[in-house]
C-alpha cells in the first residue's frame, strides 16, 4: 500500500461548489503539506502543518482552507470553487526527526467548470 | 528569502547521451538542496539530497548532483540517459530541516530514440 494516499484522484466540479480533498499517510510523519501544480509554475505551497495543532498559510492560501484531523490526515477544502483553481493538487509529508525531505502522494486532478 | 531557478524549461537529449540539468538557488547560508523527479501521471519522487559534507551527491537511478557554493548551483547529471528518464525534474531548496522547502518551476526532459 502507498504511504501517502489522496482521495479522490480525479474530480470535476462546478463553479461555486464546495469540495474537499483528502490526504492520509502511514509514514508516521508529523508534518504535512498541500501544493498545487500548474504547467510552467512548478509546485506552489498552499498550506502546511507541522503538527496537529499547527496550521500555516503558504504562498497561495486564498480561497482554500485546511483541517488536520489527526497526525495522519490533512484535508484541503475549496469553499467555493472557481475555474482558476483547476490544477493538480499534491499532498506531501516530512519528518522533523530525519532529513527533512518530503514524500508525495499521487496527486488529485481537479477541474472546475 | 530563498528562491530556486531552473533556467531550462525543456531539454531534449538522445538516448545514451549525457545529461546535465541546471539549478541555481538564492540564499545567504548553506541551504538544504533536493532534486525530485515526476514521471507522467505520477507524484514526485526524491532523487537525491544535499545537506552537508561531500559536495558530490549520489542518488537513485544513476543520477548525481554537485553542490557548488561559489556558483550557487546544484546541477543534476547522468552519464547516459535511458528512455525511461523522460520526466519533469524539480530542484528544491530549504533553509534548514525545520522549515518548508521551495521548488523550482521544473525542467521537462525529452529523450530521442
Interface residues (C-beta under 8 A of the other chain):
Chain A: X4 X33 X35 X40 X41 X42 X43 X44 X45 X48 X58 X90 X92 X96 X99 X100 X101 X102 X103 X104 X105 X106 X107
Chain B: X9 X32 X34 X36 X42 X43 X44 X45 X46 X49 X51 X90 X94 X96 X97 X98 X100 X101 X102 X103 X104 X105 X106
